[in-house]
Amino acid sequence: MHNEVETLELSEMEGRTVANAVVPYPPGIPLLMPGENAGPADGPLLGYLTALEQYDLRFPGFTHDTHGVEVEDVKPRPLN
């Protein structure tokens, strides 16, 4: 990688290769490992991370801990 790493929003991850592991807790099983492609925006990997994001925004205080992901303070978005 040689310091050629970008920080991206979840919505920008489609088709991108991840530089570090993404491990949601629970269950604590790696969802993505370094070098893997995140896949399509509507695919299972990004779909799962988007669902976790929406849950965390909807239910503050019951948020998930996802290693490899930085969470910024954002306003909740309406659920579709």
PDB file of N, CA, C and O in Angstrom:
ATOM      1  N   MET A   1       0.817  -1.184   0.000  1.00  0.00           N
ATOM      2  CA  MET A   1       0.000   0.000   0.000  1.00  0.00           C
ATOM      3  C   MET A   1       0.866   1.255   0.000  1.00  0.00           C
ATOM      4  O   MET A   1       0.508   2.246  -0.637  1.00  0.00           O
ATOM      5  N   HIS A   2       1.958   1.232   0.677  1.00  0.00           N
ATOM      6  CA  HIS A   2       2.905   2.348   0.684  1.00  0.00           C
ATOM      7  C   HIS A   2       2.236   3.698   0.937  1.00  0.00           C
ATOM      8  O   HIS A   2       2.474   4.662   0.210  1.00  0.00           O
ATOM      9  N   ASN A   3       1.399   3.760   1.970  1.00  0.00           N
ATOM     10  CA  ASN A   3       0.693   4.988   2.370  1.00  0.00           C
ATOM     11  C   ASN A   3      -0.234   5.540   1.298  1.00  0.00           C
ATOM     12  O   ASN A   3      -0.555   6.728   1.322  1.00  0.00           O
ATOM     13  N   GLU A   4      -0.660   4.727   0.380  1.00  0.00           N
ATOM     14  CA  GLU A   4      -1.615   5.146  -0.638  1.00  0.00           C
ATOM     15  C   GLU A   4      -3.005   4.664  -0.259  1.00  0.00           C
ATOM     16  O   GLU A   4      -3.616   3.869  -0.973  1.00  0.00           O
ATOM     17  N   VAL A   5      -3.501   5.153   0.876  1.00  0.00           N
ATOM     18  CA  VAL A   5      -4.776   4.725   1.421  1.00  0.00           C
ATOM     19  C   VAL A   5      -5.690   5.935   1.533  1.00  0.00           C
ATOM     20  O   VAL A   5      -5.260   7.003   1.966  1.00  0.00           O
ATOM     21  N   GLU A   6      -6.943   5.771   1.145  1.00  0.00           N
ATOM     22  CA  GLU A   6      -7.935   6.835   1.244  1.00  0.00           C
ATOM     23  C   GLU A   6      -8.950   6.493   2.330  1.00  0.00           C
ATOM     24  O   GLU A   6      -9.255   5.323   2.563  1.00  0.00           O
ATOM     25  N   THR A   7      -9.463   7.516   2.982  1.00  0.00           N
ATOM     26  CA  THR A   7     -10.590   7.347   3.886  1.00  0.00           C
ATOM     27  C   THR A   7     -11.838   7.695   3.095  1.00  0.00           C
ATOM     28  O   THR A   7     -11.950   8.791   2.545  1.00  0.00           O
ATOM     29  N   LEU A   8     -12.780   6.756   3.040  1.00  0.00           N
ATOM     30  CA  LEU A   8     -13.984   6.931   2.230  1.00  0.00           C
ATOM     31  C   LEU A   8     -15.238   6.780   3.077  1.00  0.00           C
ATOM     32  O   LEU A   8     -15.235   6.115   4.112  1.00  0.00           O
ATOM     33  N   GLU A   9     -16.305   7.410   2.616  1.00  0.00           N
ATOM     34  CA  GLU A   9     -17.625   7.198   3.195  1.00  0.00           C
ATOM     35  C   GLU A   9     -18.110   5.817   2.760  1.00  0.00           C
ATOM     36  O   GLU A   9     -17.662   5.290   1.741  1.00  0.00           O
ATOM     37  N   LEU A  10     -19.010   5.241   3.521  1.00  0.00           N
ATOM     38  CA  LEU A  10     -19.572   3.942   3.162  1.00  0.00           C
ATOM     39  C   LEU A  10     -20.194   3.991   1.765  1.00  0.00           C
ATOM     40  O   LEU A  10     -20.083   3.033   1.000  1.00  0.00           O
ATOM     41  N   SER A  11     -20.838   5.090   1.439  1.00  0.00           N
ATOM     42  CA  SER A  11     -21.482   5.235   0.135  1.00  0.00           C
ATOM     43  C   SER A  11     -20.479   5.291  -1.023  1.00  0.00           C
ATOM     44  O   SER A  11     -20.875   5.155  -2.181  1.00  0.00           O
ATOM     45  N   GLU A  12     -19.203   5.485  -0.732  1.00  0.00           N
ATOM     46  CA  GLU A  12     -18.166   5.563  -1.761  1.00  0.00           C
ATOM     47  C   GLU A  12     -17.388   4.253  -1.919  1.00  0.00           C
ATOM     48  O   GLU A  12     -16.441   4.196  -2.704  1.00  0.00           O
ATOM     49  N   MET A  13     -17.761   3.223  -1.202  1.00  0.00           N
ATOM     50  CA  MET A  13     -16.985   1.985  -1.163  1.00  0.00           C
ATOM     51  C   MET A  13     -17.260   1.014  -2.302  1.00  0.00           C
ATOM     52  O   MET A  13     -16.548   0.018  -2.438  1.00  0.00           O
ATOM     53  N   GLU A  14     -18.262   1.272  -3.117  1.00  0.00           N
ATOM     54  CA  GLU A  14     -18.621   0.343  -4.177  1.00  0.00           C
ATOM     55  C   GLU A  14     -17.420   0.052  -5.079  1.00  0.00           C
ATOM     56  O   GLU A  14     -16.807   0.966  -5.630  1.00  0.00           O
ATOM     57  N   GLY A  15     -17.096  -1.224  -5.218  1.00  0.00           N
ATOM     58  CA  GLY A  15     -16.028  -1.660  -6.104  1.00  0.00           C
ATOM     59  C   GLY A  15     -14.620  -1.362  -5.623  1.00  0.00           C
ATOM     60  O   GLY A  15     -13.660  -1.593  -6.359  1.00  0.00           O
ATOM     61  N   ARG A  16     -14.474  -0.860  -4.417  1.00  0.00           N
ATOM     62  CA  ARG A  16     -13.160  -0.497  -3.898  1.00  0.00           C
ATOM     63  C   ARG A  16     -12.526  -1.665  -3.147  1.00  0.00           C
ATOM     64  O   ARG A  16     -13.225  -2.549  -2.653  1.00  0.00           O
ATOM     65  N   THR A  17     -11.207  -1.659  -3.067  1.00  0.00           N
ATOM     66  CA  THR A  17     -10.452  -2.662  -2.328  1.00  0.00           C
ATOM     67  C   THR A  17     -10.127  -2.096  -0.955  1.00  0.00           C
ATOM     68  O   THR A  17      -9.632  -0.975  -0.841  1.00  0.00           O
ATOM     69  N   VAL A  18     -10.408  -2.876   0.090  1.00  0.00           N
ATOM     70  CA  VAL A  18     -10.192  -2.385   1.448  1.00  0.00           C
ATOM     71  C   VAL A  18      -8.742  -2.575   1.870  1.00  0.00           C
ATOM     72  O   VAL A  18      -8.073  -3.521   1.454  1.00  0.00           O
ATOM     73  N   ALA A  19      -8.269  -1.645   2.714  1.00  0.00           N
ATOM     74  CA  ALA A  19      -6.881  -1.679   3.173  1.00  0.00           C
ATOM     75  C   ALA A  19      -6.753  -2.311   4.550  1.00  0.00           C
ATOM     76  O   ALA A  19      -5.662  -2.726   4.940  1.00  0.00           O
ATOM     77  N   ASN A  20      -7.850  -2.390   5.287  1.00  0.00           N
ATOM     78  CA  ASN A  20      -7.804  -3.016   6.613  1.00  0.00           C
ATOM     79  C   ASN A  20      -9.059  -3.843   6.821  1.00  0.00           C
ATOM     80  O   ASN A  20     -10.049  -3.691   6.104  1.00  0.00           O
ATOM     81  N   ALA A  21      -9.004  -4.705   7.797  1.00  0.00           N
ATOM     82  CA  ALA A  21     -10.135  -5.587   8.081  1.00  0.00           C
ATOM     83  C   ALA A  21     -11.322  -4.778   8.585  1.00  0.00           C
ATOM     84  O   ALA A  21     -11.158  -3.767   9.268  1.00  0.00           O
ATOM     85  N   VAL A  22     -12.511  -5.237   8.237  1.00  0.00           N
ATOM     86  CA  VAL A  22     -13.762  -4.665   8.733  1.00  0.00           C
ATOM     87  C   VAL A  22     -14.453  -5.780   9.509  1.00  0.00           C
ATOM     88  O   VAL A  22     -14.876  -6.786   8.940  1.00  0.00           O
ATOM     89  N   VAL A  23     -14.558  -5.576  10.832  1.00  0.00           N
ATOM     90  CA  VAL A  23     -15.064  -6.627  11.719  1.00  0.00           C
ATOM     91  C   VAL A  23     -16.174  -6.069  12.602  1.00  0.00           C
ATOM     92  O   VAL A  23     -15.885  -5.406  13.598  1.00  0.00           O
ATOM     93  N   PRO A  24     -17.447  -6.323  12.257  1.00  0.00           N
ATOM     94  CA  PRO A  24     -18.542  -5.850  13.108  1.00  0.00           C
ATOM     95  C   PRO A  24     -18.693  -6.715  14.360  1.00  0.00           C
ATOM     96  O   PRO A  24     -18.603  -7.942  14.307  1.00  0.00           O
ATOM     97  N   TYR A  25     -18.928  -6.035  15.493  1.00  0.00           N
ATOM     98  CA  TYR A  25     -19.201  -6.722  16.763  1.00  0.00           C
ATOM     99  C   TYR A  25     -20.565  -6.298  17.237  1.00  0.00           C
ATOM    100  O   TYR A  25     -20.812  -5.093  17.285  1.00  0.00           O
ATOM    101  N   PRO A  26     -21.473  -7.182  17.592  1.00  0.00           N
ATOM    102  CA  PRO A  26     -21.392  -8.603  17.316  1.00  0.00           C
ATOM    103  C   PRO A  26     -21.594  -8.882  15.840  1.00  0.00           C
ATOM    104  O   PRO A  26     -22.165  -8.041  15.145  1.00  0.00           O
ATOM    105  N   PRO A  27     -21.175  -9.967  15.353  1.00  0.00           N
ATOM    106  CA  PRO A  27     -20.718 -11.207  15.955  1.00  0.00           C
ATOM    107  C   PRO A  27     -19.208 -11.309  16.111  1.00  0.00           C
ATOM    108  O   PRO A  27     -18.731 -12.251  16.744  1.00  0.00           O
ATOM    109  N   GLY A  28     -18.428 -10.367  15.552  1.00  0.00           N
ATOM    110  CA  GLY A  28     -16.978 -10.444  15.700  1.00  0.00           C
ATOM    111  C   GLY A  28     -16.305 -11.299  14.651  1.00  0.00           C
ATOM    112  O   GLY A  28     -15.176 -11.751  14.838  1.00  0.00           O
ATOM    113  N   ILE A  29     -16.993 -11.521  13.551  1.00  0.00           N
ATOM    114  CA  ILE A  29     -16.446 -12.298  12.440  1.00  0.00           C
ATOM    115  C   ILE A  29     -16.045 -11.310  11.341  1.00  0.00           C
ATOM    116  O   ILE A  29     -16.856 -10.462  10.968  1.00  0.00           O
ATOM    117  N   PRO A  30     -14.821 -11.393  10.812  1.00  0.00           N
ATOM    118  CA  PRO A  30     -14.405 -10.451   9.771  1.00  0.00           C
ATOM    119  C   PRO A  30     -15.360 -10.478   8.570  1.00  0.00           C
ATOM    120  O   PRO A  30     -15.668 -11.536   8.023  1.00  0.00           O
ATOM    121  N   LEU A  31     -15.811  -9.297   8.185  1.00  0.00           N
ATOM    122  CA  LEU A  31     -16.679  -9.160   7.019  1.00  0.00           C
ATOM    123  C   LEU A  31     -15.834  -8.942   5.765  1.00  0.00           C
ATOM    124  O   LEU A  31     -16.129  -9.489   4.702  1.00  0.00           O
ATOM    125  N   LEU A  32     -14.788  -8.142   5.902  1.00  0.00           N
ATOM    126  CA  LEU A  32     -13.846  -7.877   4.815  1.00  0.00           C
ATOM    127  C   LEU A  32     -12.427  -7.947   5.366  1.00  0.00           C
ATOM    128  O   LEU A  32     -12.165  -7.508   6.486  1.00  0.00           O
ATOM    129  N   MET A  33     -11.527  -8.493   4.585  1.00  0.00           N
ATOM    130  CA  MET A  33     -10.118  -8.557   4.954  1.00  0.00           C
ATOM    131  C   MET A  33      -9.324  -7.687   3.987  1.00  0.00           C
ATOM    132  O   MET A  33      -9.771  -7.447   2.866  1.00  0.00           O
ATOM    133  N   PRO A  34      -8.146  -7.209   4.406  1.00  0.00           N
ATOM    134  CA  PRO A  34      -7.345  -6.371   3.519  1.00  0.00           C
ATOM    135  C   PRO A  34      -7.127  -7.038   2.160  1.00  0.00           C
ATOM    136  O   PRO A  34      -6.805  -8.223   2.074  1.00  0.00           O
ATOM    137  N   GLY A  35      -7.310  -6.246   1.104  1.00  0.00           N
ATOM    138  CA  GLY A  35      -7.143  -6.757  -0.245  1.00  0.00           C
ATOM    139  C   GLY A  35      -8.420  -7.242  -0.889  1.00  0.00           C
ATOM    140  O   GLY A  35      -8.436  -7.505  -2.091  1.00  0.00           O
ATOM    141  N   GLU A  36      -9.501  -7.370  -0.121  1.00  0.00           N
ATOM    142  CA  GLU A  36     -10.772  -7.816  -0.687  1.00  0.00           C
ATOM    143  C   GLU A  36     -11.539  -6.635  -1.268  1.00  0.00           C
ATOM    144  O   GLU A  36     -11.395  -5.497  -0.820  1.00  0.00           O
ATOM    145  N   ASN A  37     -12.346  -6.925  -2.259  1.00  0.00           N
ATOM    146  CA  ASN A  37     -13.183  -5.925  -2.894  1.00  0.00           C
ATOM    147  C   ASN A  37     -14.492  -5.817  -2.120  1.00  0.00           C
ATOM    148  O   ASN A  37     -15.081  -6.832  -1.748  1.00  0.00           O
ATOM    149  N   ALA A  38     -14.949  -4.586  -1.877  1.00  0.00           N
ATOM    150  CA  ALA A  38     -16.182  -4.368  -1.124  1.00  0.00           C
ATOM    151  C   ALA A  38     -17.418  -4.766  -1.912  1.00  0.00           C
ATOM    152  O   ALA A  38     -18.478  -4.970  -1.322  1.00  0.00           O
ATOM    153  N   GLY A  39     -17.310  -4.881  -3.222  1.00  0.00           N
ATOM    154  CA  GLY A  39     -18.435  -5.317  -4.037  1.00  0.00           C
ATOM    155  C   GLY A  39     -19.382  -4.185  -4.392  1.00  0.00           C
ATOM    156  O   GLY A  39     -19.081  -3.013  -4.167  1.00  0.00           O
ATOM    157  N   PRO A  40     -20.540  -4.550  -4.954  1.00  0.00           N
ATOM    158  CA  PRO A  40     -21.500  -3.536  -5.378  1.00  0.00           C
ATOM    159  C   PRO A  40     -22.207  -2.878  -4.187  1.00  0.00           C
ATOM    160  O   PRO A  40     -22.288  -3.450  -3.100  1.00  0.00           O
ATOM    161  N   ALA A  41     -22.712  -1.672  -4.418  1.00  0.00           N
ATOM    162  CA  ALA A  41     -23.394  -0.918  -3.356  1.00  0.00           C
ATOM    163  C   ALA A  41     -24.599  -1.680  -2.820  1.00  0.00           C
ATOM    164  O   ALA A  41     -24.908  -1.594  -1.631  1.00  0.00           O
ATOM    165  N   ASP A  42     -25.279  -2.422  -3.682  1.00  0.00           N
ATOM    166  CA  ASP A  42     -26.462  -3.165  -3.248  1.00  0.00           C
ATOM    167  C   ASP A  42     -26.148  -4.639  -2.964  1.00  0.00           C
ATOM    168  O   ASP A  42     -27.055  -5.461  -2.838  1.00  0.00           O
ATOM    169  N   GLY A  43     -24.877  -4.956  -2.867  1.00  0.00           N
ATOM    170  CA  GLY A  43     -24.459  -6.326  -2.583  1.00  0.00           C
ATOM    171  C   GLY A  43     -24.544  -6.651  -1.100  1.00  0.00           C
ATOM    172  O   GLY A  43     -24.873  -5.776  -0.298  1.00  0.00           O
ATOM    173  N   PRO A  44     -24.257  -7.881  -0.723  1.00  0.00           N
ATOM    174  CA  PRO A  44     -24.412  -8.307   0.664  1.00  0.00           C
ATOM    175  C   PRO A  44     -23.463  -7.628   1.649  1.00  0.00           C
ATOM    176  O   PRO A  44     -23.861  -7.356   2.781  1.00  0.00           O
ATOM    177  N   LEU A  45     -22.229  -7.349   1.255  1.00  0.00           N
ATOM    178  CA  LEU A  45     -21.264  -6.777   2.197  1.00  0.00           C
ATOM    179  C   LEU A  45     -21.595  -5.329   2.542  1.00  0.00           C
ATOM    180  O   LEU A  45     -21.751  -4.981   3.713  1.00  0.00           O
ATOM    181  N   LEU A  46     -21.700  -4.498   1.528  1.00  0.00           N
ATOM    182  CA  LEU A  46     -22.027  -3.096   1.776  1.00  0.00           C
ATOM    183  C   LEU A  46     -23.471  -2.945   2.255  1.00  0.00           C
ATOM    184  O   LEU A  46     -23.781  -2.027   3.014  1.00  0.00           O
ATOM    185  N   GLY A  47     -24.342  -3.832   1.818  1.00  0.00           N
ATOM    186  CA  GLY A  47     -25.726  -3.813   2.303  1.00  0.00           C
ATOM    187  C   GLY A  47     -25.790  -4.066   3.801  1.00  0.00           C
ATOM    188  O   GLY A  47     -26.553  -3.414   4.514  1.00  0.00           O
ATOM    189  N   TYR A  48     -24.990  -5.010   4.275  1.00  0.00           N
ATOM    190  CA  TYR A  48     -24.951  -5.309   5.709  1.00  0.00           C
ATOM    191  C   TYR A  48     -24.396  -4.127   6.499  1.00  0.00           C
ATOM    192  O   TYR A  48     -24.948  -3.765   7.538  1.00  0.00           O
ATOM    193  N   LEU A  49     -23.313  -3.523   6.017  1.00  0.00           N
ATOM    194  CA  LEU A  49     -22.735  -2.373   6.711  1.00  0.00           C
ATOM    195  C   LEU A  49     -23.697  -1.182   6.703  1.00  0.00           C
ATOM    196  O   LEU A  49     -23.771  -0.436   7.680  1.00  0.00           O
ATOM    197  N   THR A  50     -24.425  -1.005   5.612  1.00  0.00           N
ATOM    198  CA  THR A  50     -25.420   0.063   5.543  1.00  0.00           C
ATOM    199  C   THR A  50     -26.550  -0.196   6.530  1.00  0.00           C
ATOM    200  O   THR A  50     -27.025   0.734   7.183  1.00  0.00           O
ATOM    201  N   ALA A  51     -26.984  -1.438   6.644  1.00  0.00           N
ATOM    202  CA  ALA A  51     -28.033  -1.780   7.609  1.00  0.00           C
ATOM    203  C   ALA A  51     -27.565  -1.521   9.039  1.00  0.00           C
ATOM    204  O   ALA A  51     -28.332  -1.010   9.855  1.00  0.00           O
ATOM    205  N   LEU A  52     -26.322  -1.866   9.350  1.00  0.00           N
ATOM    206  CA  LEU A  52     -25.783  -1.574  10.681  1.00  0.00           C
ATOM    207  C   LEU A  52     -25.743  -0.072  10.932  1.00  0.00           C
ATOM    208  O   LEU A  52     -26.092   0.393  12.017  1.00  0.00           O
ATOM    209  N   GLU A  53     -25.315   0.683   9.918  1.00  0.00           N
ATOM    210  CA  GLU A  53     -25.255   2.136  10.047  1.00  0.00           C
ATOM    211  C   GLU A  53     -26.642   2.705  10.337  1.00  0.00           C
ATOM    212  O   GLU A  53     -26.798   3.545  11.223  1.00  0.00           O
ATOM    213  N   GLN A  54     -27.645   2.250   9.594  1.00  0.00           N
ATOM    214  CA  GLN A  54     -29.015   2.734   9.791  1.00  0.00           C
ATOM    215  C   GLN A  54     -29.549   2.360  11.171  1.00  0.00           C
ATOM    216  O   GLN A  54     -30.221   3.166  11.816  1.00  0.00           O
ATOM    217  N   TYR A  55     -29.254   1.146  11.625  1.00  0.00           N
ATOM    218  CA  TYR A  55     -29.671   0.711  12.957  1.00  0.00           C
ATOM    219  C   TYR A  55     -29.033   1.602  14.028  1.00  0.00           C
ATOM    220  O   TYR A  55     -29.710   2.062  14.948  1.00  0.00           O
ATOM    221  N   ASP A  56     -27.748   1.834  13.900  1.00  0.00           N
ATOM    222  CA  ASP A  56     -27.030   2.637  14.886  1.00  0.00           C
ATOM    223  C   ASP A  56     -27.555   4.064  14.945  1.00  0.00           C
ATOM    224  O   ASP A  56     -27.614   4.661  16.020  1.00  0.00           O
ATOM    225  N   LEU A  57     -27.934   4.612  13.801  1.00  0.00           N
ATOM    226  CA  LEU A  57     -28.505   5.956  13.776  1.00  0.00           C
ATOM    227  C   LEU A  57     -29.902   5.982  14.385  1.00  0.00           C
ATOM    228  O   LEU A  57     -30.290   6.955  15.032  1.00  0.00           O
ATOM    229  N   ARG A  58     -30.640   4.922  14.174  1.00  0.00           N
ATOM    230  CA  ARG A  58     -32.022   4.849  14.670  1.00  0.00           C
ATOM    231  C   ARG A  58     -32.086   4.580  16.170  1.00  0.00           C
ATOM    232  O   ARG A  58     -32.998   5.057  16.846  1.00  0.00           O
ATOM    233  N   PHE A  59     -31.123   3.817  16.696  1.00  0.00           N
ATOM    234  CA  PHE A  59     -31.143   3.410  18.105  1.00  0.00           C
ATOM    235  C   PHE A  59     -29.837   3.793  18.805  1.00  0.00           C
ATOM    236  O   PHE A  59     -29.014   2.926  19.099  1.00  0.00           O
ATOM    237  N   PRO A  60     -29.643   5.099  19.075  1.00  0.00           N
ATOM    238  CA  PRO A  60     -28.420   5.509  19.773  1.00  0.00           C
ATOM    239  C   PRO A  60     -28.340   4.837  21.141  1.00  0.00           C
ATOM    240  O   PRO A  60     -29.357   4.637  21.805  1.00  0.00           O
ATOM    241  N   GLY A  61     -27.155   4.500  21.541  1.00  0.00           N
ATOM    242  CA  GLY A  61     -26.972   3.793  22.800  1.00  0.00           C
ATOM    243  C   GLY A  61     -26.902   2.284  22.627  1.00  0.00           C
ATOM    244  O   GLY A  61     -26.467   1.569  23.530  1.00  0.00           O
ATOM    245  N   PHE A  62     -27.330   1.805  21.475  1.00  0.00           N
ATOM    246  CA  PHE A  62     -27.278   0.373  21.172  1.00  0.00           C
ATOM    247  C   PHE A  62     -26.436   0.128  19.926  1.00  0.00           C
ATOM    248  O   PHE A  62     -26.654  -0.834  19.189  1.00  0.00           O
ATOM    249  N   THR A  63     -25.475   1.011  19.707  1.00  0.00           N
ATOM    250  CA  THR A  63     -24.683   0.951  18.488  1.00  0.00           C
ATOM    251  C   THR A  63     -23.723  -0.234  18.476  1.00  0.00           C
ATOM    252  O   THR A  63     -23.354  -0.783  19.515  1.00  0.00           O
ATOM    253  N   HIS A  64     -23.342  -0.598  17.274  1.00  0.00           N
ATOM    254  CA  HIS A  64     -22.381  -1.681  17.063  1.00  0.00           C
ATOM    255  C   HIS A  64     -20.969  -1.117  17.093  1.00  0.00           C
ATOM    256  O   HIS A  64     -20.754   0.064  16.822  1.00  0.00           O
ATOM    257  N   ASP A  65     -20.038  -1.949  17.414  1.00  0.00           N
ATOM    258  CA  ASP A  65     -18.621  -1.590  17.335  1.00  0.00           C
ATOM    259  C   ASP A  65     -18.074  -2.322  16.124  1.00  0.00           C
ATOM    260  O   ASP A  65     -18.069  -3.552  16.083  1.00  0.00           O
ATOM    261  N   THR A  66     -17.619  -1.572  15.148  1.00  0.00           N
ATOM    262  CA  THR A  66     -17.092  -2.187  13.936  1.00  0.00           C
ATOM    263  C   THR A  66     -15.630  -1.803  13.791  1.00  0.00           C
ATOM    264  O   THR A  66     -15.311  -0.662  13.458  1.00  0.00           O
ATOM    265  N   HIS A  67     -14.745  -2.757  14.042  1.00  0.00           N
ATOM    266  CA  HIS A  67     -13.311  -2.512  13.904  1.00  0.00           C
ATOM    267  C   HIS A  67     -12.995  -2.288  12.430  1.00  0.00           C
ATOM    268  O   HIS A  67     -13.510  -2.984  11.555  1.00  0.00           O
ATOM    269  N   GLY A  68     -12.141  -1.306  12.173  1.00  0.00           N
ATOM    270  CA  GLY A  68     -11.768  -0.978  10.809  1.00  0.00           C
ATOM    271  C   GLY A  68     -12.631   0.122  10.209  1.00  0.00           C
ATOM    272  O   GLY A  68     -12.442   0.508   9.056  1.00  0.00           O
ATOM    273  N   VAL A  69     -13.587   0.630  11.002  1.00  0.00           N
ATOM    274  CA  VAL A  69     -14.494   1.676  10.542  1.00  0.00           C
ATOM    275  C   VAL A  69     -14.442   2.830  11.524  1.00  0.00           C
ATOM    276  O   VAL A  69     -14.508   2.616  12.734  1.00  0.00           O
ATOM    277  N   GLU A  70     -14.326   4.042  11.023  1.00  0.00           N
ATOM    278  CA  GLU A  70     -14.393   5.222  11.872  1.00  0.00           C
ATOM    279  C   GLU A  70     -15.793   5.799  11.783  1.00  0.00           C
ATOM    280  O   GLU A  70     -16.327   5.985  10.690  1.00  0.00           O
ATOM    281  N   VAL A  71     -16.383   6.081  12.928  1.00  0.00           N
ATOM    282  CA  VAL A  71     -17.737   6.625  12.970  1.00  0.00           C
ATOM    283  C   VAL A  71     -17.666   8.088  13.355  1.00  0.00           C
ATOM    284  O   VAL A  71     -17.050   8.454  14.356  1.00  0.00           O
ATOM    285  N   GLU A  72     -18.304   8.918  12.549  1.00  0.00           N
ATOM    286  CA  GLU A  72     -18.374  10.346  12.833  1.00  0.00           C
ATOM    287  C   GLU A  72     -19.774  10.672  13.309  1.00  0.00           C
ATOM    288  O   GLU A  72     -20.728   9.970  12.975  1.00  0.00           O
ATOM    289  N   ASP A  73     -19.905  11.747  14.098  1.00  0.00           N
ATOM    290  CA  ASP A  73     -21.218  12.188  14.540  1.00  0.00           C
ATOM    291  C   ASP A  73     -21.990  12.709  13.349  1.00  0.00           C
ATOM    292  O   ASP A  73     -21.564  13.645  12.672  1.00  0.00           O
ATOM    293  N   VAL A  74     -23.134  12.090  13.103  1.00  0.00           N
ATOM    294  CA  VAL A  74     -23.986  12.510  11.995  1.00  0.00           C
ATOM    295  C   VAL A  74     -25.429  12.558  12.452  1.00  0.00           C
ATOM    296  O   VAL A  74     -25.790  11.938  13.452  1.00  0.00           O
ATOM    297  N   LYS A  75     -26.254  13.291  11.724  1.00  0.00           N
ATOM    298  CA  LYS A  75     -27.670  13.347  12.031  1.00  0.00           C
ATOM    299  C   LYS A  75     -28.337  12.106  11.492  1.00  0.00           C
ATOM    300  O   LYS A  75     -27.986  11.639  10.409  1.00  0.00           O
ATOM    301  N   PRO A  76     -29.302  11.553  12.229  1.00  0.00           N
ATOM    302  CA  PRO A  76     -30.028  10.383  11.710  1.00  0.00           C
ATOM    303  C   PRO A  76     -30.744  10.707  10.402  1.00  0.00           C
ATOM    304  O   PRO A  76     -31.268  11.807  10.224  1.00  0.00           O
ATOM    305  N   ARG A  77     -30.760   9.752   9.506  1.00  0.00           N
ATOM    306  CA  ARG A  77     -31.487   9.894   8.250  1.00  0.00           C
ATOM    307  C   ARG A  77     -32.781   9.112   8.364  1.00  0.00           C
ATOM    308  O   ARG A  77     -32.830   8.105   9.069  1.00  0.00           O
ATOM    309  N   PRO A  78     -33.827   9.553   7.687  1.00  0.00           N
ATOM    310  CA  PRO A  78     -35.082   8.782   7.731  1.00  0.00           C
ATOM    311  C   PRO A  78     -34.908   7.412   7.117  1.00  0.00           C
ATOM    312  O   PRO A  78     -34.182   7.245   6.137  1.00  0.00           O
ATOM    313  N   LEU A  79     -35.578   6.429   7.700  1.00  0.00           N
ATOM    314  CA  LEU A  79     -35.525   5.077   7.156  1.00  0.00           C
ATOM    315  C   LEU A  79     -36.419   4.986   5.931  1.00  0.00           C
ATOM    316  O   LEU A  79     -37.489   5.592   5.890  1.00  0.00           O
ATOM    317  N   ASN A  80     -35.986   4.239   4.948  1.00  0.00           N
ATOM    318  CA  ASN A  80     -36.780   4.084   3.722  1.00  0.00           C
ATOM    319  C   ASN A  80     -37.830   3.052   3.902  1.00  0.00           C
ATOM    320  O   ASN A  80     -38.597   2.783   2.978  1.00  0.00           O
TER     321      ASN A  80
END
